[in-house]
């Protein structure tokens, strides 16, 4: 069991971010029943794994709400290999659609820029 400061040092995730993730329900902490003088939160090794999963998932474009939908099932081995691949394929499809939108926007901006540079009305 780790305190939040230890968890932050181990994962590189800032303490306020850890607290935010916990408030949004991505994972939870526990308290020690035998300790009544403080209200320290303790985190298990599973939280270290989940924080690493969150960082990886965010880096490849998953939103926190998407991560929240799958994180527990992913780590409790409730997802089959096929289900995991479906989640990833859906994200790839969304990314491809976003890339098409961005390319269209880029083309439109280039056209506007061309028109301005060439005084086209």
Backbone bond lengths (Angstrom), bond angles and torsions (degrees), N, CA, C in turn:
res aa  C-N    CA-C-N  psi(-1)  N-CA   C-N-CA  omega(-1)  CA-C   N-CA-C  phi
1 X - - - 1.448 - - 1.531 109.10 -
2 X 1.318 114.47 137.30 1.459 120.33 -176.25 1.526 110.25 -122.40
3 X 1.321 115.38 147.25 1.458 120.62 169.98 1.521 108.06 -78.63
4 X 1.307 116.78 163.80 1.458 120.87 -175.82 1.531 111.73 -60.27
5 X 1.339 117.22 -36.05 1.468 119.60 179.49 1.528 110.78 -65.38
6 X 1.330 117.00 -39.18 1.464 120.71 177.67 1.530 110.80 -66.97
7 X 1.326 115.58 -40.86 1.460 121.07 178.80 1.526 110.38 -61.77
8 X 1.316 115.93 -43.20 1.461 120.98 179.53 1.527 111.39 -62.48
9 X 1.327 116.33 -45.26 1.475 120.06 179.45 1.519 111.50 -63.20
10 X 1.316 116.64 -41.09 1.468 120.55 -176.96 1.523 112.56 -69.12
11 X 1.332 116.65 -36.82 1.468 120.19 -174.43 1.524 113.95 -100.54
12 X 1.328 116.44 -18.06 1.459 119.58 -176.28 1.524 113.21 79.56
13 X 1.318 117.01 7.87 1.460 121.76 179.13 1.534 107.89 -91.32
14 X 1.336 117.92 126.79 1.463 120.25 -178.92 1.541 112.30 -61.21
15 X 1.314 116.10 148.49 1.465 121.90 -178.30 1.531 112.07 -55.15
16 X 1.343 119.87 -46.67 1.475 118.24 179.01 1.530 113.00 -59.29
17 X 1.319 116.65 -34.02 1.466 120.79 178.36 1.526 110.53 -68.17
18 X 1.322 116.74 -41.58 1.463 120.63 177.27 1.524 109.68 -60.26
19 X 1.327 116.29 -45.39 1.473 120.13 179.23 1.525 111.14 -61.76
20 X 1.337 116.06 -40.95 1.465 120.41 178.93 1.529 110.50 -62.73
21 X 1.313 117.03 -46.57 1.462 120.84 179.13 1.526 110.82 -59.77
22 X 1.331 116.00 -40.65 1.459 119.16 179.62 1.533 110.55 -66.13
23 X 1.328 117.22 -41.92 1.475 120.68 178.71 1.522 111.90 -62.88
24 X 1.333 116.73 -33.25 1.465 119.73 -179.71 1.522 112.22 -82.37
25 X 1.319 117.66 -2.39 1.453 121.19 173.71 1.513 115.78 88.80
26 X 1.331 117.89 18.10 1.463 119.67 179.23 1.529 111.93 -73.69
27 X 1.317 116.75 -26.21 1.456 123.03 175.34 1.521 107.48 -164.00
28 X 1.327 116.43 175.02 1.460 118.97 179.88 1.525 110.38 -137.43
29 X 1.317 114.12 161.20 1.460 121.00 176.97 1.522 108.48 -108.70
30 X 1.313 115.02 173.15 1.459 120.42 175.50 1.523 108.67 -129.05
31 X 1.293 115.75 162.65 1.454 120.46 173.14 1.522 107.50 -117.01
32 X 1.305 116.09 158.50 1.462 120.38 178.48 1.522 108.45 -89.80
33 X 1.318 115.33 118.57 1.458 120.81 -177.21 1.525 112.28 -61.26
34 X 1.318 116.77 -32.70 1.460 119.79 -177.06 1.537 112.15 -75.00
35 X 1.336 116.85 -14.58 1.462 120.52 179.75 1.526 108.41 -99.65
36 X 1.322 115.74 117.44 1.468 119.76 -178.21 1.520 112.19 -114.88
37 X 1.342 117.46 -0.74 1.461 120.28 -176.62 1.518 113.57 -90.95
38 X 1.310 117.38 -11.63 1.464 119.85 178.10 1.522 109.33 -142.45
39 X 1.284 115.31 174.45 1.464 120.43 -178.80 1.531 109.65 -121.33
40 X 1.336 116.74 37.51 1.452 121.54 -176.45 1.531 110.89 -64.82
41 X 1.308 113.51 140.15 1.463 120.14 175.24 1.521 108.12 -98.22
42 X 1.328 115.31 139.23 1.462 121.53 179.25 1.523 109.43 -119.33
43 X 1.325 114.92 145.25 1.460 121.16 -176.34 1.517 109.98 -123.51
44 X 1.312 115.98 136.32 1.453 121.69 179.30 1.519 112.19 -84.56
45 X 1.316 115.81 174.17 1.463 121.34 179.45 1.531 111.62 -62.56
46 X 1.328 116.61 -26.81 1.463 119.19 178.21 1.527 111.15 -62.31
47 X 1.332 116.92 -30.84 1.465 120.04 179.59 1.531 110.47 -70.15
48 X 1.324 116.31 -35.52 1.472 119.55 175.11 1.526 109.18 -59.12
49 X 1.326 116.30 -47.72 1.465 120.71 178.82 1.527 111.24 -61.50
50 X 1.321 116.54 -42.98 1.463 120.43 -178.93 1.526 111.37 -65.96
51 X 1.330 117.47 -39.05 1.465 119.66 177.36 1.527 111.02 -63.37
52 X 1.302 116.49 -39.91 1.473 119.96 177.27 1.532 110.55 -65.58
53 X 1.322 116.26 -40.10 1.464 121.23 176.65 1.528 110.13 -61.91
54 X 1.332 116.99 -44.99 1.471 121.52 179.61 1.521 110.29 -60.45
55 X 1.325 117.17 -45.61 1.464 120.70 179.47 1.523 111.26 -60.63
56 X 1.325 116.35 -44.81 1.464 120.50 -179.92 1.523 110.30 -64.85
57 X 1.335 116.50 -45.44 1.459 120.35 -177.71 1.529 111.20 -64.57
58 X 1.315 117.38 -40.88 1.471 120.53 177.37 1.526 110.62 -63.90
59 X 1.332 116.38 -39.11 1.467 121.03 -178.10 1.528 111.98 -63.22
60 X 1.333 117.34 -27.62 1.465 119.70 -179.62 1.526 112.72 -102.22
61 X 1.349 116.39 11.54 1.451 119.00 170.42 1.514 118.32 105.99
62 X 1.318 118.60 1.77 1.458 119.33 177.90 1.523 109.50 -76.04
63 X 1.329 116.70 141.50 1.457 121.50 175.13 1.529 108.63 -83.92
64 X 1.324 115.94 164.17 1.464 118.90 178.63 1.518 111.61 -63.03
65 X 1.328 117.47 -35.59 1.468 118.67 178.79 1.528 111.04 -67.31
66 X 1.326 117.37 -36.36 1.470 120.29 175.65 1.522 110.66 -66.43
67 X 1.320 115.52 -41.29 1.466 120.19 179.40 1.525 109.64 -63.51
68 X 1.319 116.62 -42.71 1.466 120.74 -179.21 1.527 111.39 -60.23
69 X 1.320 116.52 -35.60 1.466 120.57 -179.73 1.523 112.73 -64.63
70 X 1.322 117.52 -31.13 1.466 119.59 -171.90 1.521 115.79 -113.27
71 X 1.320 118.65 -15.98 1.471 120.01 -167.92 1.526 113.47 -60.42
72 X 1.319 117.98 -46.73 1.470 118.82 -177.51 1.521 111.77 -67.53
73 X 1.319 116.01 -44.62 1.467 119.55 179.93 1.526 110.36 -63.96
74 X 1.321 116.68 -37.82 1.464 121.93 179.86 1.528 109.73 -61.17
75 X 1.337 117.00 -45.29 1.455 120.76 -176.45 1.516 114.18 -84.34
76 X 1.301 117.81 -20.78 1.462 119.92 177.04 1.523 110.39 -90.69
77 X 1.308 115.68 12.22 1.468 122.96 176.43 1.530 112.32 60.14
78 X 1.335 116.22 29.95 1.463 120.33 178.76 1.530 111.19 -84.82
79 X 1.316 116.03 -16.52 1.454 119.86 178.36 1.522 109.08 -91.06
80 X 1.312 115.10 131.62 1.459 119.07 173.25 1.528 107.84 -76.84
81 X 1.286 115.00 169.26 1.465 120.35 176.07 1.526 109.14 -57.50
82 X 1.338 116.41 -42.48 1.455 121.58 -179.81 1.529 111.18 -62.06
83 X 1.332 117.29 -42.63 1.464 121.33 -179.66 1.530 111.14 -65.51
84 X 1.330 116.44 -40.03 1.469 120.05 177.33 1.530 110.27 -62.15
85 X 1.330 115.78 -43.80 1.464 119.72 179.31 1.523 111.30 -64.35
86 X 1.342 117.62 -35.81 1.458 120.62 178.03 1.527 111.21 -64.45
87 X 1.334 117.12 -41.13 1.464 121.40 177.21 1.527 109.77 -60.24
88 X 1.320 116.36 -46.67 1.461 120.97 -178.95 1.523 111.68 -67.96
89 X 1.326 117.68 -39.08 1.462 120.50 178.19 1.523 111.56 -65.26
90 X 1.312 117.38 -38.06 1.461 121.11 176.72 1.526 110.27 -62.38
91 X 1.333 117.17 -42.86 1.464 120.43 178.57 1.523 110.33 -64.48
92 X 1.328 117.41 -40.44 1.466 120.17 177.08 1.525 111.13 -60.89
93 X 1.315 116.89 -41.27 1.458 121.28 177.85 1.530 110.37 -61.85
94 X 1.334 117.06 -43.76 1.459 121.04 178.83 1.526 110.98 -63.49
95 X 1.315 116.57 -40.88 1.465 120.54 179.02 1.524 110.31 -64.41
96 X 1.327 117.54 -43.01 1.465 120.86 178.56 1.527 111.44 -61.50
97 X 1.335 116.70 -40.63 1.463 120.26 177.71 1.522 110.71 -64.78
98 X 1.319 116.87 -41.63 1.462 121.10 178.73 1.523 110.56 -64.05
99 X 1.341 116.27 -38.23 1.466 119.76 178.47 1.527 110.92 -63.47
100 X 1.333 117.37 -39.77 1.460 120.83 176.89 1.522 110.81 -61.83
101 X 1.340 116.00 -43.58 1.464 120.38 178.26 1.522 110.89 -61.51
102 X 1.328 116.41 -44.52 1.462 120.32 -179.27 1.524 111.61 -65.83
103 X 1.326 117.22 -37.74 1.467 120.00 177.23 1.526 110.96 -64.16
104 X 1.322 116.82 -40.41 1.468 120.80 177.73 1.524 110.17 -64.46
105 X 1.320 117.16 -41.24 1.463 121.13 177.97 1.527 110.41 -64.14
106 X 1.331 116.06 -42.25 1.460 120.67 179.53 1.528 110.34 -61.83
107 X 1.328 116.36 -42.33 1.460 121.26 179.10 1.534 110.57 -62.60
108 X 1.324 116.78 -42.86 1.455 121.09 179.91 1.529 111.32 -65.06
109 X 1.323 117.17 -40.85 1.461 120.94 178.00 1.522 110.53 -65.18
110 X 1.328 116.92 -41.27 1.468 120.45 178.43 1.520 110.48 -62.26
111 X 1.334 117.17 -39.86 1.459 120.92 177.64 1.524 110.97 -64.73
112 X 1.310 117.79 -43.93 1.467 121.56 177.47 1.527 110.44 -61.15
113 X 1.304 116.03 -43.35 1.458 121.27 179.11 1.530 110.32 -61.93
114 X 1.331 116.41 -45.09 1.467 121.21 178.07 1.531 110.48 -58.74
115 X 1.336 116.21 -46.29 1.458 120.49 -179.48 1.515 112.14 -61.55
116 X 1.330 116.98 -39.41 1.472 120.98 178.87 1.519 110.59 -68.09
117 X 1.322 116.68 -44.79 1.465 120.90 -177.83 1.527 111.87 -65.89
118 X 1.326 116.77 -30.86 1.468 120.99 -176.19 1.524 112.80 -105.48
119 X 1.315 116.38 14.51 1.471 122.31 178.73 1.516 112.36 50.79
120 X 1.315 116.93 39.90 1.455 121.80 176.87 1.522 107.45 -85.73
121 X 1.321 115.53 128.68 1.456 119.34 -177.84 1.491 112.55 -93.30
